[in-house]
Amino acid sequence: MTDRLTKDDWLKRGLRTLATDGAHALKVGPMAAKLKVSRGSFYWHFKDVADFQSQILRVWQERSTDQVIRELETGTALPDRLALLMKRAFAGRRDLERAIRSWATEDAAVARVVAGVDTRRVAYIAKMLVAAGVERKKALARAVFLYWAYLGQPLVTAPGHAAVTASALDDVGRLFVS
């Protein structure tokens, strides 16, 4: 690369590295080599590796939770939010999500960030269910169950059970609001 790398370039590389190779691969030297720059470029943008890792987690949280909630709140009618969220959640690849959760099993600071994301996501799902008319106490239990399904789905390896159609997701979603 002939242009100077930005902090965002490094964070994108870090997220790709994390998703494909895991947290152990978040090393300055190999990432700099892939970006075809010196290690100094990294230290221009980040105090140290811990700072870099913290910012990676912040970007993941922003993109995978905060941004999704904002988009649902501003662009989707209330009755359609749960269905749209389920279609988005169950359709996408989750390599980065799995890598971060794996990292969280080894690092208490990462585990705290992941726990905060989990709490926010479950609370948002429960809020949507309450808005759809589900009693608050039932909404939280249903939200937790839906979230468990989201977290567990990537672990299914049998091709016939690893995904469901959009219409099947709509049907399942209706079960949770009735």
C-alpha positions in Angstrom: 0.0 0.0 0.0 1.3 3.4 -0.8 -1.2 5.4 1.1 -0.9 5.8 4.9 -3.1 3.4 6.8 -5.9 4.7 9.0 -6.9 3.4 12.4 -10.0 2.0 10.7 -7.8 0.0 8.2 -6.1 -1.6 11.2 -9.4 -2.3 13.0 -10.8 -3.9 9.8 -7.7 -6.1 9.5 -8.0 -7.0 13.2 -11.6 -8.0 12.8 -10.8 -10.1 9.8 -7.9 -11.7 11.5 -10.0 -12.4 14.6 -12.8 -13.9 12.6 -10.5 -16.2 10.5 -7.7 -17.0 12.9 -8.8 -16.2 16.4 -7.6 -13.9 19.1 -4.2 -15.5 19.3 -3.5 -14.1 15.8 -4.0 -10.5 16.8 -0.2 -9.9 16.6 1.2 -6.7 15.2 4.0 -8.2 13.1 1.9 -10.6 11.1 -0.9 -8.1 10.6 1.6 -5.4 9.5 3.0 -7.9 7.0 -0.4 -8.6 5.6 -1.1 -4.9 5.3 2.4 -4.4 3.8 3.4 -1.7 6.3 5.8 -1.5 9.2 4.9 -2.1 12.8 5.3 1.6 13.4 2.1 2.2 11.5 0.3 0.2 14.2 1.8 2.2 17.0 0.9 5.4 15.3 -2.7 4.6 15.9 -2.7 2.4 19.1 -1.0 2.7 22.4 -0.4 -1.0 22.6 -2.0 -4.3 21.7 -4.4 -4.1 24.6 -5.7 -0.7 23.3 -6.1 -2.3 19.8 -8.0 -5.2 21.3 -10.2 -2.9 23.3 -11.1 -0.9 20.2 -11.8 -4.1 18.2 -14.3 -5.1 20.9 -15.9 -1.6 20.7 -16.2 -1.8 17.0 -17.8 -5.3 17.2 -20.3 -4.1 19.8 -21.2 -1.0 17.7 -21.7 -2.9 14.5 -23.3 -6.1 15.8 -25.6 -4.6 18.4 -25.8 -0.8 18.7 -26.1 -0.2 14.9 -28.5 -3.1 14.4 -30.8 -1.7 17.2 -30.7 1.8 15.7 -31.5 0.5 12.2 -34.5 -1.5 13.5 -35.7 1.5 15.6 -35.6 4.0 12.7 -36.4 1.9 9.7 -38.8 -0.7 10.7 -42.4 -0.6 11.9 -42.9 -2.0 15.4 -44.8 -5.2 14.4 -42.1 -6.2 11.9 -39.0 -5.6 14.0 -38.8 -9.0 15.6 -39.3 -10.8 12.2 -36.6 -8.6 10.6 -34.2 -9.1 13.4 -34.6 -12.9 13.3 -34.1 -12.9 9.5 -31.0 -10.8 9.9 -29.6 -12.8 12.8 -30.2 -16.3 11.5 -29.1 -15.6 7.9 -25.7 -14.1 8.4 -22.3 -15.6 8.9 -21.1 -15.5 12.4 -17.4 -16.3 12.3 -16.5 -13.1 14.2 -19.2 -13.7 16.8 -17.9 -17.2 17.4 -14.3 -15.9 17.6 -15.1 -13.2 20.1 -17.1 -15.7 22.2 -14.2 -18.1 22.1 -11.8 -15.3 23.1 -14.2 -14.5 26.0 -13.6 -17.9 27.5 -9.9 -17.1 27.9 -10.0 -13.4 28.8 -12.1 -11.9 31.6 -12.2 -8.4 30.1 -13.5 -9.7 26.9 -16.0 -11.8 28.8 -17.3 -8.7 30.5 -17.8 -6.9 27.2 -19.6 -10.0 25.7 -21.8 -10.3 28.8 -22.8 -6.6 28.4 -23.7 -7.2 24.7 -25.7 -10.3 25.6 -27.6 -8.3 28.3 -28.3 -5.5 25.8 -29.5 -7.8 23.1 -31.8 -9.9 25.3 -33.3 -6.7 26.8 -34.0 -5.3 23.3 -35.7 -8.6 22.2 -37.7 -8.5 25.4 -38.7 -4.9 24.7 -39.9 -5.9 21.3 -41.9 -8.7 22.7 -43.5 -6.5 25.3 -44.4 -3.9 22.6 -46.1 -6.8 20.7 -48.3 -7.5 23.8 -46.3 -10.2 25.6 -46.4 -9.9 29.4 -43.1 -8.5 30.7 -42.1 -11.6 32.8 -42.9 -14.0 29.8 -41.1 -11.6 27.4 -37.8 -11.9 29.2 -37.9 -15.7 29.2 -38.9 -15.8 25.6 -36.1 -13.3 24.7 -33.5 -15.4 26.5 -34.7 -18.5 24.6 -34.6 -16.8 21.2 -31.1 -15.6 22.0 -30.0 -19.1 23.0 -31.2 -20.3 19.6 -29.3 -17.5 17.9 -26.1 -18.5 19.7 -26.5 -22.2 19.2 -27.5 -22.3 15.5 -24.0 -22.0 14.1 -23.0 -25.1 16.1 -25.5 -27.3 14.1 -23.5 -29.2 11.4 -26.3 -31.3 9.8 -27.1 -29.5 6.5 -30.8 -30.1 6.8 -31.0 -28.5 10.2 -28.4 -25.7 10.0 -30.8 -23.1 8.5 -34.5 -22.4 8.1 -36.4 -20.5 5.5 -37.6 -16.9 6.0 -41.2 -18.1 6.1 -40.3 -20.6 8.8 -38.6 -17.8 10.8 -41.8 -15.8 10.5 -43.8 -18.7 11.8 -41.4 -19.2 14.8 -41.5 -15.5 15.5 -45.3 -15.6 15.8 -45.0 -18.3 18.4 -43.1 -15.9 20.6 -45.6 -13.1 20.4 -48.8 -15.1 20.9 
